[in-house]
Amino acid sequence: MASSSRRPTLADVAREVGVSAKTVSRVLNEDGPSSPETRKRVLAAVAMLGFQPNLMARSIRVGGPDTTVGLVVPDLGNPFFGAVAGGIEEAVRGRGLTLLMGSSDDDPEREHTLIATFLARRVSVLMVAPAVGADHSHLKTHRAAGMPVVFLDRPGSGLTADTVVSSNRSGTREGVAHLTARGHRRIGFIGDLPARLYTRRERIAGYRAALAEAGLPHDRALVADAHDPEGAARATARLLALPDPPTALLSGNNVMTIGVLTELSRSRRKDLAVVAFDDVPMAGILDPGLTVVAQNPVAMGELAGALAIERLDGDRSRGRTVTVETRLVPRGSGELPAPGHG
């Protein structure tokens, strides 16, 4: 019997059963003939010893894929990507796949290194929420060889592959329309940097479209950029200090919203209407509750997982883009009456 001070090995199982290590491997990997009695004894020994097969070593040995899904996201601390990961896990668990995650910190070089690590491990599926400026043309040969590649939240660059995104443009359009319908004419926008970020571009396009539909001009002075909550708080303060400040704000994502709310709390401003793109924790218990354009990150993850499984099952069609609809959730913060700016 194996010593309790170390992990049991294949040889320990073979010794316990009285067969060769090759026979144990054949039973566990189901890659050769074995009698029902031998199989029963091997599995009993595996359970008794607590033996865990080294799946990664096996995949390297036989040249096949590992039983994992590699997921690269820009920020592990962002609840949005955590919810996406939960949806992916729900979708792939039934196929015996395990999710591995890593953060690129929105750095193209770091993303490339992390992808290389996953590829070296021979992951069964690769999923990426692309870093700004990343090039994914190096994945063409892997996708052509049959490995599913799925982009999340943002399209990839240099590679046509399955992509799952939110309805960023129409969602923002609906959020701003909610404000214009309540009489607001000076509506600010605080979005993430850089301007070439896909989600930022789509949301600012929705913002401008809603203003145009309401017959309002696009005032660049009302658009501010930030990268983190502290920057969003400073941007909020700058907009509120304008000679003709906004009466309402559209916050471009959950990180920006934290900064906006921090500044409004610090300055004790309760006369500003706010609509946030993406929900945030405790949004419903604020006073007033925070009106949001809610994404559905769990559904995004589930759809990404379903697309990957279709590819694993042999689908070799051209990569497609799936858009998950957002929904407006009015909770009060967007309902404040406009002070009459024209």
C-alpha positions in Angstrom: 0.0 0.0 0.0 1.2 3.5 -0.8 2.7 5.6 2.0 0.3 8.2 3.5 3.1 10.8 3.1 3.0 10.9 -0.7 0.4 10.7 -3.4 -0.4 7.2 -4.7 1.0 6.3 -8.1 -0.1 4.1 -11.0 2.5 1.6 -9.8 0.9 1.5 -6.4 -2.5 0.6 -7.9 -0.8 -2.1 -10.0 0.9 -3.5 -7.0 -2.3 -3.5 -5.0 -4.2 -5.4 -7.7 -1.3 -7.7 -8.7 -1.3 -6.6 -12.4 1.1 -4.6 -14.6 1.0 -0.7 -14.7 0.1 -1.1 -18.3 -3.0 -3.0 -17.5 -4.0 -0.3 -14.9 -3.5 2.4 -17.6 -5.5 0.4 -20.1 -8.4 0.2 -17.7 -8.4 3.9 -16.6 -7.9 5.2 -20.2 -10.3 2.7 -21.8 -7.8 2.2 -24.6 -7.6 -1.6 -24.7 -9.2 -4.9 -23.7 -9.5 -5.9 -20.0 -11.8 -8.4 -18.3 -14.7 -7.2 -16.2 -13.1 -8.7 -13.1 -9.8 -6.9 -13.7 -11.6 -3.6 -14.3 -13.6 -4.0 -11.1 -10.5 -4.8 -9.0 -8.5 -1.8 -10.6 -11.3 0.7 -9.9 -11.7 -0.6 -6.4 -7.9 -0.1 -5.7 -8.1 3.4 -7.3 -10.9 4.3 -4.9 -9.2 2.7 -1.8 -5.8 4.4 -2.5 -7.2 7.7 -3.6 -5.2 7.6 -6.8 -5.7 10.6 -9.2 -4.7 10.1 -12.8 -2.4 12.8 -14.2 -4.5 13.9 -17.1 -2.0 16.5 -18.3 0.8 13.9 -18.5 -1.5 11.6 -20.4 -2.4 14.2 -22.9 1.2 15.0 -23.6 2.0 11.3 -23.9 -0.7 10.4 -26.3 -0.7 13.7 -28.2 -4.3 14.5 -27.4 -6.0 17.5 -25.8 -6.2 18.1 -22.1 -9.7 18.1 -20.5 -9.6 21.8 -19.8 -11.0 25.1 -21.1 -8.4 28.0 -21.0 -10.1 31.4 -20.3 -8.1 34.6 -20.6 -9.8 37.8 -19.2 -8.6 41.3 -18.7 -9.3 41.5 -14.9 -10.0 38.6 -12.6 -11.3 41.0 -10.0 -14.1 42.3 -12.2 -17.5 40.6 -11.1 -18.6 40.7 -14.8 -15.9 38.2 -15.9 -16.5 36.1 -12.8 -20.1 35.7 -13.8 -19.1 34.9 -17.4 -16.7 32.2 -16.1 -19.6 30.8 -14.0 -21.7 30.5 -17.2 -18.9 28.7 -19.0 -18.4 26.2 -16.2 -22.1 25.5 -16.2 -22.1 24.8 -20.0 -19.0 22.6 -20.1 -19.1 20.7 -16.9 -21.3 18.0 -18.4 -18.6 17.2 -20.9 -16.0 16.6 -18.2 -14.2 19.8 -18.9 -12.5 22.0 -16.2 -12.1 25.7 -16.5 -8.7 27.4 -16.1 -8.5 31.2 -15.9 -5.8 33.7 -16.2 -5.6 37.5 -16.3 -4.0 39.5 -19.1 -4.3 42.8 -17.1 -5.5 44.1 -20.5 -1.9 43.8 -21.7 -1.4 42.3 -25.2 2.0 40.8 -24.4 0.8 39.2 -21.2 -2.3 37.9 -23.0 0.0 36.3 -25.7 2.1 34.6 -23.0 -0.9 33.3 -21.2 -2.4 31.9 -24.4 0.9 30.2 -25.2 0.8 28.6 -21.8 -2.7 27.2 -22.3 -1.7 26.0 -25.8 1.3 24.2 -24.4 -1.0 22.5 -22.0 -3.1 21.3 -24.9 -6.4 22.8 -23.7 -9.5 21.5 -25.4 -10.9 25.0 -25.8 -9.5 28.5 -25.8 -11.6 31.5 -24.8 -10.4 35.0 -24.7 -11.8 38.4 -23.7 -9.2 40.3 -25.8 -6.8 42.9 -24.5 -6.8 46.2 -26.4 -4.4 46.0 -29.3 -3.9 42.2 -29.2 -3.4 40.3 -32.4 -4.9 36.8 -32.7 -3.7 35.8 -36.1 -1.3 33.4 -34.5 -4.3 31.2 -33.5 -5.3 30.5 -37.1 -3.4 27.2 -37.4 -4.9 26.0 -34.1 -8.4 26.9 -35.1 -7.9 25.3 -38.5 -6.7 22.1 -36.7 -10.1 22.0 -34.9 -9.4 23.6 -31.6 -12.4 25.8 -30.6 -11.5 29.5 -30.1 -14.2 31.8 -28.7 -13.9 35.5 -28.1 -15.9 37.0 -25.3 -17.1 40.6 -24.6 -14.9 42.0 -27.4 -14.1 40.6 -30.9 -10.6 39.3 -31.6 -8.3 40.8 -34.2 -6.8 39.0 -37.1 -8.9 35.8 -36.7 -12.4 35.0 -37.6 -13.8 32.9 -34.7 -16.9 32.5 -32.6 -17.6 35.7 -30.6 -20.2 36.4 -27.9 -20.9 40.1 -27.1 -23.5 42.2 -25.4 -25.8 44.6 -27.3 -23.6 47.5 -26.2 -24.9 50.0 -28.7 -28.6 49.5 -28.4 -28.3 49.1 -24.6 -26.6 52.4 -24.2 -29.1 54.0 -26.6 -31.9 52.7 -24.4 -30.3 54.1 -21.2 -29.8 57.6 -22.6 -33.3 57.5 -24.1 -34.6 56.8 -20.6 -33.0 60.1 -19.5 -34.1 62.2 -22.5 -37.7 61.0 -22.0 -37.6 62.5 -18.5 -36.6 65.9 -19.8 -32.8 65.8 -19.5 -31.0 67.8 -22.1 -27.4 67.9 -20.6 -26.4 64.2 -20.4 -22.8 63.3 -19.6 -20.9 60.1 -20.5 -18.0 58.6 -18.6 -16.3 55.8 -20.4 -13.3 53.6 -20.1 -10.0 54.3 -21.9 -8.8 53.8 -24.5 -11.2 55.1 -27.1 -10.4 52.1 -29.4 -11.8 49.6 -26.8 -14.6 47.8 -28.6 -17.2 48.1 -25.8 -16.3 51.8 -25.3 -16.8 52.6 -29.0 -20.1 50.8 -29.2 -21.4 52.4 -26.1 -20.4 55.9 -27.1 -22.1 55.3 -30.5 -25.3 54.3 -28.7 -25.0 57.5 -26.5 -24.7 59.7 -29.6 -27.5 58.0 -31.4 -29.9 58.5 -28.5 -28.9 62.2 -28.3 -29.5 62.6 -32.1 -32.9 60.9 -31.8 -33.9 63.4 -29.1 -32.7 66.3 -31.2 -29.8 67.1 -28.9 -26.3 68.1 -29.9 -23.2 66.0 -29.1 -21.2 68.2 -26.7 -17.7 66.9 -26.4 -17.3 68.7 -23.1 -19.8 66.3 -21.5 -17.8 63.2 -22.5 -15.0 62.2 -20.0 -12.6 59.2 -20.0 -11.2 57.2 -17.1 -9.5 53.9 -16.5 -10.3 53.1 -12.9 -12.8 54.2 -10.1 -10.5 57.0 -8.9 -10.2 58.4 -12.4 -14.0 58.1 -12.9 -14.5 60.0 -9.6 -12.3 62.8 -10.8 -14.0 62.9 -14.2 -17.4 63.2 -12.4 -16.1 66.1 -10.4 -14.9 67.8 -13.5 -18.2 67.5 -15.3 -20.1 68.8 -12.3 -17.8 71.8 -12.1 -18.6 72.9 -15.7 -20.3 76.3 -16.1 -23.2 74.4 -17.7 -23.0 71.0 -16.0 -24.9 67.9 -16.9 -28.1 67.1 -15.2 -27.7 63.4 -15.8 -24.8 60.9 -16.4 -24.5 57.6 -18.3 -21.7 55.6 -16.7 -20.0 53.4 -19.3 -19.3 50.2 -17.2 -19.4 48.8 -13.7 -15.8 50.1 -12.9 -16.8 53.7 -13.9 -20.0 53.5 -11.9 -18.0 52.8 -8.7 -16.1 56.1 -9.3 -19.2 58.1 -10.2 -21.1 56.9 -7.0 -18.0 57.6 -4.9 -17.8 61.2 -6.1 -21.6 61.8 -5.7 -21.4 60.4 -2.1 -18.4 62.5 -1.3 -19.9 65.7 -2.7 -23.4 64.9 -1.3 -24.9 65.5 -4.7 -28.4 64.1 -4.9 -29.6 66.2 -7.8 -27.9 64.2 -10.6 -29.7 61.5 -12.5 -27.6 58.4 -13.2 -27.9 55.4 -15.5 -25.2 52.8 -15.4 -24.2 50.4 -18.1 -23.9 47.0 -16.4 -25.2 46.2 -12.9 -23.2 46.6 -9.8 -23.5 44.9 -6.3 -26.0 46.6 -4.0 -27.4 48.7 -6.9 -30.9 47.9 -5.7 -30.5 49.1 -2.1 -29.0 52.5 -2.8 -31.1 55.6 -2.1 -32.3 56.1 -4.8 -31.8 52.6 -6.3 -29.4 52.7 -9.3 -31.0 52.5 -12.7 -28.9 50.2 -15.0 -28.6 48.8 -18.4 -28.0 45.2 -17.3 -25.9 42.8 -19.2 -26.3 39.0 -18.9 -22.8 37.7 -18.3 -23.9 34.3 -17.2 -25.8 33.8 -20.5 -22.8 35.0 -22.4 -20.7 32.3 -20.7 -23.2 29.6 -21.3 -23.5 30.5 -25.0 -19.7 30.6 -25.3 -19.6 27.1 -23.8 -22.3 25.8 -26.1 -20.5 27.2 -29.1 -17.3 25.5 -28.0 -19.1 22.1 -27.5 -20.6 22.4 -31.0 -17.0 22.8 -32.4 -15.8 19.9 -30.3 -18.6 17.8 -31.9 -17.3 18.6 -35.4 -18.9 21.9 -36.5 -16.4 23.4 -38.9 -18.5 26.3 -40.2 -17.3 29.9 -40.3 -17.0 31.7 -37.0 -20.1 33.5 -36.0 -21.0 36.4 -33.6 -23.8 36.0 -31.1 -25.2 39.1 -29.4 -26.8 38.8 -25.9 -29.4 41.4 -25.3 -29.2 43.9 -22.4 -32.2 45.2 -20.5 -33.0 48.4 -18.8 -33.7 48.1 -15.1 -35.2 51.3 -13.7 -34.6 51.7 -10.0 -35.0 55.4 -9.3 -31.6 57.1 -10.0 -32.7 57.9 -13.6 -36.1 59.2 -12.5 -34.9 62.5 -11.0 -36.6 65.5 -12.6 -34.4 67.7 -14.8 -33.8 71.2 -13.5 -34.9 72.7 -16.8 -31.7 73.0 -18.8 -32.6 73.5 -22.5 
